[in-house]
């Protein structure tokens, strides 16, 4: 009955959205997704966030990916050489949120099937922590645009280690089935389960892997290491660190080693990555910010991303600073075997100002200056261009400002610029003669012009301007195409 109801649900939704149905031949193993639940969004989870925090606040499992990677590594400790990475197989491309681990036999079959040709795997092995988040959403009616049915942890077929989803299934079905994969059929057309030589279902091992890691890190709050999902295991998973345990996977054979009481081990060396952004808008990246951790420092790239390597594990303070912004810090705990992220939000400094200068010129000829033009800013400040057409505002508040130039006999024109603090900013304006413009482009052509870091183009009578400085670039003319653009 459950399989029939899942197929019926798929049929109802097929006309409006893509639906993936998993595990329909496993008892209580079905998952129904309305969109990809694993797309990355982990950058902004605070240090110390738990799996339960991710389940209750996010609509992506990416926040628990570091813990998921630890769990699959522990599976390989429990049963060596069971899982391997398929990311190195020529031609294999993984979905944005897919983990690369797959059963060794299944990986051999995949390599034999694709023979170096391009194949996309949208989903492969899913760790118990990720399944817990999906099951929590399903139980509590969360993220209904992402999942409408999820199996209990330890039951989903994607936890087995032998499952893959192939969006272009029809092109690969015959080659995959020839190598030991079974196509699930119409209930989940993209899904294949490997049943050939070396196939091992790791679902109970995956649960046991979490139980071992929990006990290793909580010797005074131990749970049974029996590979069975129950209330005790579920409550610990809810409290487990999304960023991974401090004491990670161990293949020494001791499921719950007691850390030595005295010497302090030499910290492992890891890397740290993050983005610097403004306010609460993570897409408003701050280029050129200085990022410091202890004695190490680097500069954020044009898209606000930074990476520091050679850092010791443990607690660190990340400091981000840039002229015109208030310096900010965040604390993180760096660990091995996980992706260490430390994004920082910067706020523009109160009262920060920059110098704004420009020239008022005739049409598109920047050498034909217009003296005596009135220049007014959206801040209320005004100035008059001198005989050479030059105007100056010594102190303008940092941020976007609209500059309007006017003079009798010329059409008034406005441009918008972003003023950076503690530096000189340019905002030149060309005025046309006459009472009105034919369109808003004035003398700007489709090929475009450069005004400092501002590139302007005329697009069907509409003036389009881009501030190249916002992305850490400058305006320049392409020598081959003769077209103005950010460079």
N, C-alpha and C positions, 0 to 999 in steps of 0.2 A: 504493500500500500504506500509506503513512504517513497519508493522509487516512482510509482505512478504519479504521486502528488508533485514530486520535483519536476518530472517531465511536463506535467500540466502547467506548473508555474513558469517553466522555461518557455512554453508555447505562448502564454499570455504576455510575457515581457519581450519576446523576440522582436516584435515590430517597433519597439521604442528604444531598446537598450541592449547592449551585449551582455549576455549572462553566461557565467562559467559555473558548471555544476560538477562537484568533485565527490568521489567516493561512493557512488550510488550502489556499488556492489559490496560495500562494507557495512556491517551492522552499526547503525548510528554514526556513520562516517561521512555524512553529506555536508558539503559547504556550498552555499549559493552566493556568488559575488555579483554585484551590479556595477562595480568598478574596481580597479586595482587597489587592494588594501595595503600594498607594500611600498607605494611610492615614497621617496625620501622626504622627510620633514624633521629629521632629528636634531637639526642644528640648534634649536632654541630651547631644548629641554634643560632645565637647571640641573646642576650637579646634585646627586642624591635622589633624583626622581626614581620612583619605583615602577614596576610593571603595572601595578594598579593605577598609578597616576596617569600613565599613558592610556590605559584602557578607559579611564573615566574622563579624560580631557581631549584626546586626539581622535582622529578618524584615519589613522595610518599606523601600521605595525612597525614602521621604520624606527621609531624611538627605542624599541627593544632589540634592534639588530645587533648591538655589541654583545648583549647577553646571549642572544641566539647563536652567535658565532662561538662563544665559549661552550655552550651546550653541545654543539655538534663536534667540537674538538674533544670534549669529554667522552662522547660516544666512541670516537676512534681510540680512546684510551681503554674503554671497556672491551671493545672488540677491534683490535688493531687491523688497519688496512681494510676497513669496511666502507669508508667514505673517501672520495677523492674529489679534486676540483675539476670541473669541466670547462672552466674559463680559459684553460690553455689549449683546448682542442681546436685545431685550425677550423675556421669557418663558424664556430659557435658564438652567437651573440646573446647575452643575457638581458632580460627585462630590467628596468631601472631598480626594482626592489628585490629581484630574485637573488637568493643565495647560490653560490656556485657548487656546493657540495652535492654529490650524487653517489649512489652505490657503485662500487668499483666495477662490478659486472655490467651494470647499466651504462656506465661511462664507456666501457669497451664497445658495447653494442652501439652506442650513439656515434662513437668515432668511426666504426665500421660502416654505419648507415650513411653518414654525411660525407665521408671520404674527402674532407677538406672544403666542401661546398658550403655556402652561407645558409645557416639555419638559425632561426630565432627561438629561444626557449624563454617563454614569458614567466614561468614558475617552475621550481624544482622542489628540493627538500625544504620543508618548513619546520622550524624548531618549536618545542613545546611552549616557549614563552610567547611566540607569535600566535599560536593557536589559542592560548589562554585569552589574549586580547580579543581575538575574533569571537570566541565563545561568550565572553563578557558582554560584547556589543549585542550579540544575538539574545542573550538572556535578559538584558536590561533595555532592549529596544533602542539602543544607540546606533548612530551611523547607519541608519536604514537605507541611505542612498548608496552605501558601499556593500553591505552584507544583509541578506534576508534569512540565511540559514547557516549555522556553523556547528560542527561536531565538537563533542567534549574533547579536551586535550587527551592525547594518547589514542584517539580513534580516527582522526582524519587520515585519508590515504596519502596526503602530501607529507605527513610526518613519517611515512614508511621508508623514505630514502630511495625508492625505486620509481617515483612518479615524476613525469615531466608534462608540461603543457606546451603545445606547438601550435601557434596561431594559424600557420599555413599547413594544417594537418593533412589536407587532401593530397598535397604534393609529396608528402613524406610518409604517408600511411604504409604503402607497400614496402618501402625500404626499411622502415622501423620494425614492422611486424616480422620481416625476414630475419631480423637480428634479435628476436626474443621479446620484443615489446608487444603488449596487447592493447589494441585500441578500445577505449571504453564504449564507443558507439554514440548513438544519437543523443543520449542523456547528457553527454559532455564531449562534444566532438573534438576538442583540442587536447584531450587527456589521453596519455599512454602510461601503462604500468609495465615495468620490465619484469618478466617471469623466466628469463633464460638462466644460463649457468652463472652461479655466484650470487643470485638474487637473495637478499636478506632483508626482512622486514624489521626495522629498528624502532618501531613505536614504543615498545616497552623499555628498550635500552635508552631511548630519549628521555622518558620519564625518570628512569633510574639515574641518568646523567645529572638531571637537575637535583635530585635528592642527595647525590654525593656532593655536589658543589655547595648546596645549602649546609650540609653537616660539616663540611670542611671549613666553612666560614662561621658557623654557629655551633661550636662543640657543646654549648650548654642548652641548646634548643634543637636536639636531634630529632629526625623523623626516620621512619622505616625506609630502607633502601631496597624496596621490593619491586620497583618498576610498575606499581599499580597506582593509578591516579585516584586520589581520595580527598576528603575534606582537609586533612592535615597538609597534604602536598599543595592543594589549591590555596590555602591561607598563606603558606610561605611564598608561593609564587607571586601572590598579590603584593607581598612586602619585599620581594627581591629587587636588587638595584637594576634598573633598565640599562645602565651603562656597563654592567658586568660586575662580577664579584672581585673583591680585592685579591683573594687567593683563587687563581684560575685553574684551568684543567691540569690534572696530574696523571701521568702514565706510569708512576712508580709502583703501582700495584696496591698501594695503601689508599683505601677509599676515603679515609678521614685522618690524614696525617696531622699531628699536633705540631704547630710551628715551634721551632727551638726558642727557649726562653731568653737566651742571651745572644750571641752576636747578631747585630743588625746586618742583614744581607746588603750587598752593594746594589743600589737601585739599578734596574734595567733602564735602557735608553729607548725612548719612544719619541714620536712626533706629535704635533698639535696643529690643528687646522681650524679656521673659523672665518666669519665675515664681520666686517665693521659696517654698521648701518646707522642711519639717523632716526632718532625717536623710536616709534613703534612700528615703522614701515620697514620691514626687512628687505624690501626691494630697493629702498633708497640707500644705495651703497656709498660709503665714504672712501674715496681713493686717497692714497698717499698717507694714511694714518700710520703713526709709529706704534708698533705692538711690542711690549716688553714682558718677558717672563724671567725673573731673576737677572742674571748677567747677560741673557740672550735677548736680542731685539731684531726686528725686521720691519719692512714697510709694506702696507697693504697694496695690492695691485690695483689696476684701473677699475676692476669690478669689485673692489673691497675685500678680496680674499687674501688671507695670509697663511703661511705655513712656517712653523718653527720645528727644526729637527734637533736631535741630540739632547733631548730633555730627560731628566731622571723621572722615574715614576713617583707618585705620591701627590700630596696637596701642593698646589701652586696658585699664585695670584697673577692674573693676566691684566696688564695695564694698557689701555689704548688712549692715544692723545693726538691732537692735530690743532694747529692754530685756528682760532675762531670757534673751537668747541671746548666744552668742559671735559677734562680728563675723567675717564671712567675705569673701574676695575670690576672683575668677576673672579670668583674662586672656582677651581676645578680640581678633581682628583684624577691624575693621569695613571693609566694602567696598561699592561701589556696585553696583546691579543685582541684589542678592541680599537675602534676608531675614536680617537680623542678629539672632541670638538669644544671650542670656546669662542662663541660669537659675542660681540660687545656692541651695545647701543651707545651712541654719542649724542649729546644735546648741544645745540649751538649756544655759545657763551653769551650770557646776558650783557648787552651793551657793546658787543663786538662790532667794529666798524671797519670799512675799507675805503680807500680813495677811489673816486669815480671821475674819469676824464673822457673826453671825446672831442670830435670835430664835427661841425655842421658844414656840409658841402652841397654843391649844386648837382642834382641828378645823380649820375653814377660816377662823375669825375671828382675823385677825392682831393684833387689839387685845386679845384675851383671852390674856395672857401666862402662861406656866408657869414660876415661879421654882424653883430648886433642881434642875432636870433635869441629868443627867449627859450630857456630850457627849464622844464618843470618836472619834478619827480613825483611819483605816487606817494612819497612820504610827506609831500607838501613843500619840500625845499625847492628853491628856484635859483637860477644863475643866468647870466647873459654872456653869450659867446663874444670873445674879443675880436679885434680886427682880422686876426688870422683864422677865425672860426672856432677857436679852442675854448672849451668851457671846463670848469673844474669844480668838483664838490669834495672838499678835504675829508669829510667823514660822513659815510652813508651806512646805515645799519646793514649787517650781513644778511643775505637772503635775496629773494627775487624783488626787483624794482622795475617799474615802468617809467621810461624816459620819453617825454613829449617835447618836440622842438617846433617852434612856430615863428613866423615872421611875415609881415605884410607883403603880399604879392606872391607868397609861396603857400603850398598846401601843407597844413599841419600834419605831422607824422609822429607815430609812437613806436617804440621798440621795447622789448623786455629783456633784461639782463639779470644774471645772478651775481651779486656782489660777494666776493670772498673777503674775509676779515684780514686785516694787517697786510694788505697788498694793493697794488694799483690795478684797477679794473677799467676796461674801455667800453664805451657805448656811443659810437659815432652814428650820425643820421644823415641821410641824403634827402634834400627837399626838392620837390618839383615845382615849377612855376605854374600859375593858373589857379582857379578857384576850386577845382576838384580833380581827382585822379580818375582815369578810365577804370582802373581796378586798384586793389590794395597793394600791388607789387611795386608800384612806382617804376624805378629804373632797374629793378632786379629782374634778370632773365632766368630762363629755365636752367642755364648752365650754372648759375649761382655766383655769389660773391663772398669774400671773406672780410669780416670786420673784427680784428683781433681773433678771439677764439670762437666767434659766432659765424656759422655758415647759413646763408640765406638762399632760398630758391623760390622761383615763381611757378606755382602749380595751378594752371587753369585760372589765373587771376587771383589766386589765394597766395599770400605770402607765408612761406613756411620757414621757420628759423629754428636752429638747434644750437645749444650752448655746448661746444665740444669739451670745454673745461670740466663739465659735470662728469665726464667719463675719463678724465685725465689725458685728453687729447688736444690737438690744436687744429685750426682750420687751414687747409692747404688746397692747391689746385693740382689735380691729377695731370701730369705732364703729357700723357698719351691721350686721355679722353677730353682734357680741357674742362673738367667738371669739378666744381668746388665741393669738398667733403671733409669730414673729420678724419685726421690721420694720427 
